[in-house]
């Protein structure tokens, strides 16, 4: 996983692509942790993979909430038609 030392301003498209990528990485981490958990027999490692699976699931849920929140904000900012035919932007 890459760590960025500075935050650059991303376009809407770049932000969406970054979130989609992070969500896919989280799905992969969940699958890997689940696979490890199902095949391990050592009690210490069982605990380890339970924590790993829980952490990956929490990260996935966080990213999904962030993605959905972002989508809601974008939809709210779209112009809405008004009776006289003009549009206005809600924010």
BANUBA-95054 format. One record per residue: residue number from 1; residue in one letter; x, y, z of N, C-alpha, C, O, CB in turn. Coordinates in nm, 4 decimals. Glycine has a CB too. Layout:
// BANUBA-95054
[NUM,'A',[X,Y,Z],[X,Y,Z],[X,Y,Z],[X,Y,Z],[X,Y,Z]]
...
//
This chain:
// BANUBA-95054
[1,'X',[0.0847,-0.1169,0.0000],[0.0000,0.0000,0.0000],[0.0895,0.1236,0.0000],[0.1847,0.1321,0.0776],[-0.0965,-0.0004,0.1220]]
[2,'X',[0.0588,0.2182,-0.0865],[0.1377,0.3399,-0.0958],[0.0952,0.4382,0.0123],[-0.0228,0.4485,0.0460],[0.1235,0.4033,-0.2350]]
[3,'X',[0.1917,0.5093,0.0654],[0.1634,0.6157,0.1607],[0.2073,0.7468,0.0977],[0.3228,0.7610,0.0577],[0.2354,0.5913,0.2977]]
[4,'X',[0.1177,0.8405,0.0889],[0.1492,0.9695,0.0308],[0.1850,1.0648,0.1448],[0.1113,1.0774,0.2427],[0.0298,1.0243,-0.0543]]
[5,'X',[0.2989,1.1311,0.1302],[0.3447,1.2206,0.2352],[0.2754,1.3556,0.2302],[0.2722,1.4278,0.3298],[0.4934,1.2396,0.2254]]
[6,'X',[0.2211,1.3894,0.1169],[0.1499,1.5147,0.1043],[0.0177,1.4882,0.0336],[0.0038,1.3919,-0.0418],[0.2345,1.6198,0.0279]]
[7,'X',[-0.0769,1.5738,0.0590],[-0.2084,1.5557,-0.0012],[-0.2201,1.6498,-0.1202],[-0.2126,1.7719,-0.1059],[-0.3223,1.5816,0.1023]]
[8,'X',[-0.2385,1.5914,-0.2366],[-0.2590,1.6765,-0.3530],[-0.4086,1.6868,-0.3790],[-0.4860,1.5996,-0.3394],[-0.1839,1.6209,-0.4780]]
[9,'X',[-0.4469,1.7912,-0.4439],[-0.5873,1.8101,-0.4757],[-0.6225,1.7219,-0.5953],[-0.5626,1.7332,-0.7022],[-0.6186,1.9599,-0.5052]]
[10,'X',[-0.7195,1.6349,-0.5755],[-0.7605,1.5429,-0.6802],[-0.8865,1.5939,-0.7484],[-0.9710,1.6585,-0.6865],[-0.7834,1.4027,-0.6230]]
[11,'X',[-0.8971,1.5638,-0.8757],[-1.0211,1.5953,-0.9450],[-1.1280,1.4983,-0.8971],[-1.0970,1.3983,-0.8324],[-1.0033,1.5878,-1.1000]]
[12,'X',[-1.2519,1.5269,-0.9280],[-1.3613,1.4375,-0.8889],[-1.3385,1.2977,-0.9456],[-1.3597,1.1980,-0.8765],[-1.4973,1.4934,-0.9371]]
[13,'X',[-1.2958,1.2905,-1.0701],[-1.2731,1.1618,-1.1351],[-1.1594,1.0866,-1.0667],[-1.1703,0.9664,-1.0424],[-1.2418,1.1814,-1.2843]]
[14,'X',[-1.0489,1.1575,-1.0351],[-0.9350,1.0938,-0.9687],[-0.9739,1.0436,-0.8298],[-0.9331,0.9348,-0.7890],[-0.8172,1.1919,-0.9584]]
[15,'X',[-1.0522,1.1226,-0.7577],[-1.0972,1.0820,-0.6242],[-1.1843,0.9574,-0.6333],[-1.1705,0.8652,-0.5528],[-1.1747,1.1965,-0.5556]]
[16,'X',[-1.2740,0.9549,-0.7316],[-1.3599,0.8374,-0.7487],[-1.2769,0.7144,-0.7826],[-1.3012,0.6065,-0.7285],[-1.4644,0.8624,-0.8586]]
[17,'X',[-1.1795,0.7293,-0.8715],[-1.0941,0.6163,-0.9086],[-1.0113,0.5679,-0.7896],[-0.9935,0.4476,-0.7707],[-1.0015,0.6555,-1.0245]]
[18,'X',[-0.9611,0.6616,-0.7099],[-0.8830,0.6244,-0.5916],[-0.9685,0.5468,-0.4927],[-0.9249,0.4449,-0.4391],[-0.8244,0.7490,-0.5241]]
[19,'X',[-1.0912,0.5950,-0.4680],[-1.1811,0.5254,-0.3756],[-1.2174,0.3872,-0.4284],[-1.2193,0.2901,-0.3527],[-1.3083,0.6078,-0.3524]]
[20,'X',[-1.2460,0.3782,-0.5567],[-1.2777,0.2473,-0.6164],[-1.1611,0.1499,-0.6001],[-1.1810,0.0326,-0.5684],[-1.3124,0.2631,-0.7662]]
[21,'X',[-1.0396,0.1997,-0.6220],[-0.9204,0.1159,-0.6065],[-0.9050,0.0695,-0.4615],[-0.8772,-0.0478,-0.4365],[-0.7944,0.1928,-0.6514]]
[22,'X',[-0.9228,0.1603,-0.3670],[-0.9120,0.1258,-0.2250],[-1.0189,0.0247,-0.1845],[-0.9918,-0.0652,-0.1049],[-0.9236,0.2519,-0.1383]]
[23,'X',[-1.1389,0.0382,-0.2381],[-1.2469,-0.0570,-0.2091],[-1.2106,-0.1949,-0.2619],[-1.2314,-0.2953,-0.1937],[-1.3805,-0.0094,-0.2711]]
[24,'X',[-1.1564,-0.2002,-0.3830],[-1.1142,-0.3291,-0.4398],[-1.0014,-0.3918,-0.3578],[-0.9999,-0.5128,-0.3354],[-1.0689,-0.3109,-0.5857]]
[25,'X',[-0.9071,-0.3087,-0.3132],[-0.7974,-0.3598,-0.2285],[-0.8521,-0.4141,-0.0964],[-0.8032,-0.5148,-0.0452],[-0.6931,-0.2480,-0.2007]]
[26,'X',[-0.9528,-0.3477,-0.0424],[-1.0143,-0.3937,0.0827],[-1.0850,-0.5274,0.0633],[-1.0784,-0.6150,0.1496],[-1.1137,-0.2890,0.1354]]
[27,'X',[-1.1529,-0.5427,-0.0506],[-1.2183,-0.6711,-0.0804],[-1.1146,-0.7826,-0.0872],[-1.1362,-0.8923,-0.0357],[-1.2972,-0.6631,-0.2137]]
[28,'X',[-1.0020,-0.7533,-0.1512],[-0.8949,-0.8524,-0.1619],[-0.8395,-0.8878,-0.0242],[-0.8127,-1.0045,0.0042],[-0.7822,-0.8002,-0.2523]]
[29,'X',[-0.8225,-0.7876,0.0608],[-0.7716,-0.8111,0.1970],[-0.8697,-0.8964,0.2776],[-0.8280,-0.9829,0.3545],[-0.7463,-0.6766,0.2694]]
[30,'X',[-0.9996,-0.8723,0.2603],[-1.1017,-0.9516,0.3294],[-1.0939,-1.0964,0.2830],[-1.0953,-1.1884,0.3647],[-1.2438,-0.8940,0.3041]]
[31,'X',[-1.0856,-1.1162,0.1527],[-1.0776,-1.2524,0.0984],[-0.9522,-1.3251,0.1478],[-0.9579,-1.4428,0.1833],[-1.0788,-1.2484,-0.0553]]
[32,'X',[-0.8390,-1.2541,0.1496],[-0.7136,-1.3161,0.1950],[-0.7217,-1.3534,0.3425],[-0.6822,-1.4634,0.3811],[-0.5945,-1.2211,0.1712]]
[33,'X',[-0.7729,-1.2623,0.4253],[-0.7839,-1.2906,0.5688],[-0.8803,-1.4067,0.5930],[-0.8542,-1.4924,0.6774],[-0.8310,-1.1650,0.6457]]
[34,'X',[-0.9902,-1.4097,0.5203],[-1.0869,-1.5191,0.5352],[-1.0233,-1.6524,0.4939],[-1.0425,-1.7542,0.5604],[-1.2140,-1.4915,0.4503]]
[35,'X',[-0.9483,-1.6508,0.3850],[-0.8817,-1.7719,0.3381],[-0.7786,-1.8203,0.4401],[-0.7712,-1.9397,0.4693],[-0.8143,-1.7468,0.2024]]
[36,'X',[-0.7002,-1.7289,0.4937],[-0.6014,-1.7668,0.5954],[-0.6709,-1.8234,0.7195],[-0.6282,-1.9248,0.7747],[-0.5139,-1.6452,0.6341]]
[37,'X',[-0.7771,-1.7575,0.7622],[-0.8509,-1.8016,0.8802],[-0.9043,-1.9437,0.8620],[-0.8996,-2.0247,0.9546],[-0.9662,-1.7052,0.9097]]
[38,'X',[-0.9545,-1.9731,0.7434],[-1.0144,-2.1048,0.7172],[-0.9109,-2.2167,0.7122],[-0.9458,-2.3337,0.7278],[-1.0912,-2.1017,0.5866]]
[39,'X',[-0.7837,-2.1821,0.6905],[-0.6830,-2.2868,0.6744],[-0.5812,-2.2957,0.7881],[-0.4914,-2.3797,0.7842],[-0.6108,-2.2652,0.5469]]
[40,'X',[-0.5942,-2.2115,0.8872],[-0.4966,-2.2123,0.9955],[-0.5467,-2.2990,1.1112],[-0.6672,-2.3104,1.1335],[-0.4683,-2.0684,1.0441]]
[41,'X',[-0.4537,-2.3597,1.1841],[-0.4929,-2.4439,1.2968],[-0.4354,-2.3951,1.4298],[-0.4864,-2.4311,1.5359],[-0.4489,-2.5864,1.2719]]
[42,'X',[-0.3311,-2.3144,1.4254],[-0.2704,-2.2636,1.5479],[-0.3628,-2.1599,1.6127],[-0.4064,-2.0658,1.5464],[-0.1312,-2.2021,1.5184]]
[43,'X',[-0.3927,-2.1771,1.7433],[-0.4846,-2.0842,1.8099],[-0.4412,-1.9372,1.8051],[-0.5251,-1.8479,1.7931],[-0.5005,-2.1251,1.9525]]
[44,'X',[-0.3113,-1.9129,1.8143],[-0.2636,-1.7751,1.8082],[-0.2901,-1.7154,1.6708],[-0.3318,-1.6001,1.6594],[-0.1140,-1.7683,1.8411]]
[45,'X',[-0.2658,-1.7938,1.5671],[-0.2901,-1.7442,1.4320],[-0.4394,-1.7298,1.4037],[-0.4796,-1.6424,1.3269],[-0.2264,-1.8373,1.3294]]
[46,'X',[-0.5207,-1.8138,1.4645],[-0.6661,-1.7995,1.4494],[-0.7077,-1.6616,1.5007],[-0.7815,-1.5896,1.4334],[-0.7426,-1.9130,1.5264]]
[47,'X',[-0.6603,-1.6253,1.6197],[-0.6900,-1.4921,1.6744],[-0.6384,-1.3824,1.5813],[-0.7078,-1.2839,1.5562],[-0.6275,-1.4761,1.8147]]
[48,'X',[-0.5182,-1.3998,1.5311],[-0.4572,-1.3019,1.4417],[-0.5450,-1.2777,1.3193],[-0.5693,-1.1630,1.2821],[-0.3178,-1.3487,1.3985]]
[49,'X',[-0.5920,-1.3840,1.2573],[-0.6728,-1.3693,1.1361],[-0.8138,-1.3198,1.1659],[-0.8769,-1.2576,1.0804],[-0.6799,-1.5013,1.0622]]
[50,'X',[-0.8631,-1.3463,1.2842],[-0.9926,-1.2880,1.3234],[-0.9784,-1.1364,1.3303],[-1.0632,-1.0639,1.2782],[-1.0415,-1.3453,1.4613]]
[51,'X',[-0.8724,-1.0879,1.3938],[-0.8493,-0.9434,1.4024],[-0.8253,-0.8838,1.2635],[-0.8755,-0.7762,1.2310],[-0.7293,-0.9133,1.4944]]
[52,'X',[-0.7482,-0.9554,1.1833],[-0.7190,-0.9072,1.0479],[-0.8465,-0.8981,0.9644],[-0.8669,-0.8010,0.8916],[-0.6171,-0.9996,0.9788]]
[53,'X',[-0.9311,-0.9988,0.9753],[-1.0574,-0.9996,0.9011],[-1.1480,-0.8868,0.9486],[-1.2076,-0.8166,0.8668],[-1.1287,-1.1352,0.9167]]
[54,'X',[-1.1589,-0.8688,1.0796],[-1.2409,-0.7594,1.1331],[-1.1895,-0.6233,1.0868],[-1.2682,-0.5363,1.0495],[-1.2434,-0.7647,1.2863]]
[55,'X',[-1.0581,-0.6050,1.0894],[-1.0000,-0.4769,1.0473],[-1.0271,-0.4514,0.8995],[-1.0617,-0.3396,0.8612],[-0.8483,-0.4747,1.0745]]
[56,'X',[-1.0119,-0.5534,0.8170],[-1.0361,-0.5373,0.6736],[-1.1834,-0.5061,0.6464],[-1.2148,-0.4244,0.5598],[-0.9937,-0.6644,0.5975]]
[57,'X',[-1.2733,-0.5710,0.7202],[-1.4160,-0.5445,0.7025],[-1.4525,-0.4031,0.7467],[-1.5339,-0.3373,0.6819],[-1.4989,-0.6465,0.7805]]
[58,'X',[-1.3935,-0.3559,0.8559],[-1.4198,-0.2193,0.9018],[-1.3682,-0.1167,0.8015],[-1.4348,-0.0167,0.7747],[-1.3554,-0.1956,1.0390]]
[59,'X',[-1.2510,-0.1411,0.7468],[-1.1968,-0.0499,0.6444],[-1.2875,-0.0479,0.5219],[-1.3143,0.0585,0.4662],[-1.0530,-0.0919,0.6035]]
[60,'X',[-1.3344,-0.1635,0.4803],[-1.4244,-0.1734,0.3651],[-1.5534,-0.0947,0.3908],[-1.5991,-0.0202,0.3041],[-1.4571,-0.3218,0.3344]]
[61,'X',[-1.6110,-0.1110,0.5078],[-1.7334,-0.0381,0.5430],[-1.7085,0.1126,0.5437],[-1.7910,0.1898,0.4950],[-1.7859,-0.0839,0.6807]]
[62,'X',[-1.5936,0.1544,0.5995],[-1.5581,0.2963,0.6014],[-1.5492,0.3519,0.4597],[-1.6038,0.4584,0.4307],[-1.4249,0.3174,0.6750]]
[63,'X',[-1.4801,0.2795,0.3717],[-1.4637,0.3270,0.2345],[-1.5969,0.3330,0.1602],[-1.6209,0.4258,0.0829],[-1.3666,0.2372,0.1592]]
[64,'X',[-1.6834,0.2343,0.1834],[-1.8151,0.2370,0.1193],[-1.8966,0.3562,0.1665],[-1.9609,0.4231,0.0857],[-1.8911,0.1076,0.1475]]
[65,'X',[-1.8948,0.3836,0.2971],[-1.9673,0.5011,0.3494],[-1.9125,0.6289,0.2883],[-1.9885,0.7182,0.2509],[-1.9573,0.5078,0.5037]]
[66,'X',[-1.7818,0.6374,0.2783],[-1.7192,0.7565,0.2201],[-1.7582,0.7724,0.0735],[-1.7879,0.8830,0.0283],[-1.5661,0.7488,0.2334]]
[67,'X',[-1.7581,0.6620,-0.0003],[-1.7949,0.6651,-0.1420],[-1.9405,0.7071,-0.1581],[-1.9722,0.7915,-0.2419],[-1.7715,0.5275,-0.2074]]
[68,'X',[-2.0286,0.6485,-0.0782],[-2.1712,0.6826,-0.0869],[-2.1961,0.8272,-0.0459],[-2.2776,0.8958,-0.1075],[-2.2543,0.5885,0.0012]]
[69,'X',[-2.1273,0.8736,0.0564],[-2.1407,1.0121,0.1010],[-2.0969,1.1073,-0.0094],[-2.1615,1.2091,-0.0343],[-2.0581,1.0366,0.2289]]
[70,'X',[-1.9884,1.0739,-0.0743],[-1.9373,1.1546,-0.1847],[-2.0383,1.1585,-0.2987],[-2.0628,1.2643,-0.3566],[-1.8027,1.0994,-0.2345]]
[71,'X',[-2.0964,1.0443,-0.3307],[-2.1968,1.0376,-0.4371],[-2.3194,1.1216,-0.4025],[-2.3755,1.1885,-0.4893],[-2.2383,0.8919,-0.4624]]
[72,'X',[-2.3611,1.1184,-0.2755],[-2.4770,1.1976,-0.2332],[-2.4476,1.3467,-0.2488],[-2.5333,1.4223,-0.2946],[-2.5146,1.1653,-0.0864]]
[73,'X',[-2.3278,1.3890,-0.2113],[-2.2904,1.5298,-0.2234],[-2.2897,1.5730,-0.3696],[-2.3329,1.6835,-0.4022],[-2.1525,1.5547,-0.1600]]
[74,'X',[-2.2411,1.4864,-0.4569],[-2.2389,1.5191,-0.5991],[-2.3804,1.5301,-0.6551],[-2.4082,1.6178,-0.7370],[-2.1595,1.4137,-0.6768]]
[75,'X',[-2.4694,1.4423,-0.6117],[-2.6071,1.4476,-0.6594],[-2.6777,1.5719,-0.6086],[-2.7578,1.6314,-0.6807],[-2.6833,1.3231,-0.6164]]
[76,'X',[-2.6490,1.6119,-0.4852],[-2.7107,1.7319,-0.4292],[-2.6652,1.8567,-0.5030],[-2.7390,1.9549,-0.5102],[-2.6780,1.7444,-0.2809]]
[77,'X',[-2.5447,1.8538,-0.5577],[-2.4902,1.9700,-0.6262],[-2.5373,1.9803,-0.7712],[-2.5118,2.0814,-0.8367],[-2.3397,1.9658,-0.6218]]
[78,'X',[-2.6047,1.8786,-0.8221],[-2.6544,1.8832,-0.9593],[-2.7669,1.9857,-0.9701],[-2.8448,2.0033,-0.8764],[-2.7035,1.7436,-1.0048]]
[79,'X',[-2.7751,2.0526,-1.0838],[-2.8814,2.1511,-1.1023],[-3.0193,2.0862,-1.1013],[-3.0388,1.9771,-1.1549],[-2.8609,2.2267,-1.2328]]
[80,'X',[-3.1139,2.1551,-1.0394],[-3.2516,2.1093,-1.0357],[-3.3367,2.2019,-1.1218],[-3.3193,2.3237,-1.1173],[-3.3048,2.1040,-0.8900]]
[81,'X',[-3.4285,2.1458,-1.1999],[-3.5137,2.2314,-1.2822],[-3.6110,2.3108,-1.1954],[-3.6584,2.2626,-1.0926],[-3.5909,2.1473,-1.3851]]
[82,'X',[-3.6394,2.4325,-1.2385],[-3.7360,2.5189,-1.1714],[-3.8515,2.5417,-1.2687],[-3.8344,2.5261,-1.3896],[-3.6705,2.6557,-1.1260]]
[83,'X',[-3.9649,2.5772,-1.2188],[-4.0851,2.5901,-1.2999],[-4.0670,2.6806,-1.4220],[-4.1275,2.6546,-1.5260],[-4.1967,2.6426,-1.2152]]
[84,'X',[-3.9868,2.7844,-1.4124],[-3.9708,2.8747,-1.5250],[-3.8687,2.8256,-1.6271],[-3.8362,2.8982,-1.7211],[-3.9310,3.0099,-1.4754]]
[85,'X',[-3.8181,2.7051,-1.6105],[-3.7272,2.6445,-1.7076],[-3.5799,2.6658,-1.6767],[-3.4943,2.6055,-1.7413],[-3.7564,2.6983,-1.8429]]
[86,'X',[-3.5489,2.7501,-1.5796],[-3.4094,2.7716,-1.5415],[-3.3689,2.6674,-1.4379],[-3.4530,2.6034,-1.3748],[-3.3883,2.9154,-1.4860]]
[87,'X',[-3.2396,2.6525,-1.4226],[-3.1870,2.5559,-1.3252],[-3.1193,2.6301,-1.2116],[-3.0715,2.7424,-1.2279],[-3.0878,2.4571,-1.3921]]
[88,'X',[-3.1162,2.5656,-1.0976],[-3.0431,2.6201,-0.9851],[-2.9632,2.5073,-0.9208],[-2.9982,2.3901,-0.9348],[-3.1392,2.6871,-0.8825]]
[89,'X',[-2.8577,2.5421,-0.8516],[-2.7718,2.4447,-0.7855],[-2.7971,2.4543,-0.6366],[-2.7951,2.5628,-0.5785],[-2.6212,2.4685,-0.8188]]
[90,'X',[-2.8210,2.3383,-0.5750],[-2.8381,2.3324,-0.4297],[-2.7060,2.2940,-0.3686],[-2.6355,2.2081,-0.4217],[-2.9498,2.2319,-0.3886]]
[91,'X',[-2.6710,2.3560,-0.2576],[-2.5485,2.3148,-0.1889],[-2.5684,2.3190,-0.0400],[-2.4764,2.2877,0.0355],[-2.4308,2.4034,-0.2285]]
//
